[in-house]
Amino acid sequence: MSPKTIYQITSDNAEPRLSTIKPLIVQLGCTADEIIFDDDELKLPTELQMILKNITQLPDEKQEIVKEMLKGWVTYQLTQEMNKK
C-alpha cells in the first residue's frame, strides 16, 4: 500500500474498502477498532478498565465464567429494554 493511500485514508480524504483495511492495519501496527472507531467511541470508563484488567488476571476457566455471566446479564438487560418499548 502506498504512503499516499495511507495518508488519504488516515486524513479522512478517502473511504477504504474492506479489502484495504487489513493491509492498512498490518502496515500501521494497530487494531481494526483503532481504524474504524473514533477515540471517544472506544474509551471505557476508568473503573471498567480496572475491572476488566482484574478479570484478565484470573485463570482462563474463571475468565470464561465471567464472560458468560456478563453476556447473560447484558442480554437480559437488552431484552428488558426492548420489552419496555
C-alpha positions, 0 to 999 in steps of 0.5 A: 500500500502506498504512503499516499493511500495511507495518508488519504485514508488516515486524513479522512480524504478517502473511504477504504474498502474492506479489502484495504483495511487489513493491509492498512492495519498490518502496515500501521501496527494497530487494531481494526477498532483503532481504524474504524472507531473514533477515540471517544467511541472506544474509551471505557470508563476508568473503573471498567478498565480496572475491572476488566484488567482484574478479570484478565488476571484470573485463570482462563476457566474463571475468565470464561465464567465471567464472560458468560455471566456478563453476556447473560446479564447484558442480554437480559438487560437488552431484552428488558429494554426492548420489552419496555418499548 
